[in-house]
Amino acid sequence: MPDTTTPDPRHDVAAAASEADLAALRAEIDTLDDALHDLLMRRAAVVARLAASRAKGDGPAIRPGREAAILRRLLARHAGPLPRTALVRLWRELLAATTSMQGPLSVAAWLPEAGVEVLRAHLGMAAPVRRFGSDAAALAACEAGEASLVALPAAGRWWRTHFPSRLLVTARLPFFGHGAETVFLLSTTPPDASGDDRTLVRVPAGRGEAGLEAAGLGGPVLLHEHDLALVEVPGLLAAGDPRLASLGATVLGGYAAPIAD
Ligand SMILES: O=C(O)C(=O)C[C@]1(C(=O)O)C=C[C@@H](O)C=C1
């Protein structure tokens, strides 16, 4: 029978080597964490300079188009084992933080539970989200200055009854990957171009949709209710776009085209 009580010195050497490897790898991770942390602090300081320059003007600091362009650029250069979802999650939390550094970021939401999850994934855990019992109540809270953004689903009466409005749709969520719910973010800051955008347009059902097609502006119909259709048109169109004038179309806002994961 082999003597199992006597330690094999070769095991000690192997254990010591793997302990040393582990310590070396962890030291490398610590060095990288310091470098990442230094860069995060430097990045936040640049955002603070940008905010202090007042170049952005009034209204909420959030610029969903710029955020989308940042994420698209990073995803395009992404390589290696870190999942793309993790990259997006990290930057979403960062962008939510740098937005709230510049001014209050609060949301008036009329959303089902799944929509709140989609909203949280986008705005991070810190942004205060107040839920309302109707789309009209959430919109009124923002109009009254009680919230900087409104979050609404692709349902309800808001898209038929609330426009033209000071509040415009500026983001469609989820921006990356798939969510159980589509969420629209509305803001008093007009939509900013991301390089690949869509415009949300309300048109008379039938005639309006055909008119959009004929003008080369056909896109997916998101909702159809009574005599109105909600259509996602390619590009970022201004409310006064001459191609829309004769169609009885109302621009509800625009946003970065979401990317599949
Ligand atoms: O570019 C801006 O306007 C910023 O405020 C900076 C920044 C960022 O951290 O990169 C922060 C918030 C905006 O929503 C978009 C981008």
PDBQT file of the ligand as one rigid body, heavy atoms in Angstrom, charges set to zero:
ROOT
HETATM    1  O1  LIG A 301     -20.741  64.738 -24.720  1.00  0.00    +0.000 OA
HETATM    2  C1  LIG A 301     -21.423  65.257 -23.831  1.00  0.00    +0.000 C 
HETATM    3  O2  LIG A 301     -22.251  66.162 -24.069  1.00  0.00    +0.000 OA
HETATM    4  C2  LIG A 301     -21.289  64.806 -22.433  1.00  0.00    +0.000 C 
HETATM    5  O3  LIG A 301     -21.962  65.321 -21.557  1.00  0.00    +0.000 OA
HETATM    6  C3  LIG A 301     -20.352  63.682 -22.099  1.00  0.00    +0.000 C 
HETATM    7  C4  LIG A 301     -21.072  62.352 -21.974  1.00  0.00    +0.000 C 
HETATM    8  C5  LIG A 301     -19.948  61.292 -21.731  1.00  0.00    +0.000 C 
HETATM    9  O4  LIG A 301     -19.721  60.916 -20.577  1.00  0.00    +0.000 OA
HETATM   10  O5  LIG A 301     -19.292  60.944 -22.717  1.00  0.00    +0.000 OA
HETATM   11  C6  LIG A 301     -22.020  62.374 -20.831  1.00  0.00    +0.000 C 
HETATM   12  C7  LIG A 301     -23.368  62.475 -20.989  1.00  0.00    +0.000 C 
HETATM   13  C8  LIG A 301     -24.020  62.598 -22.291  1.00  0.00    +0.000 C 
HETATM   14  O6  LIG A 301     -25.239  61.947 -22.365  1.00  0.00    +0.000 OA
HETATM   15  C9  LIG A 301     -23.127  62.203 -23.407  1.00  0.00    +0.000 C 
HETATM   16  C10 LIG A 301     -21.781  62.042 -23.242  1.00  0.00    +0.000 C 
ENDROOT
TORSDOF 0
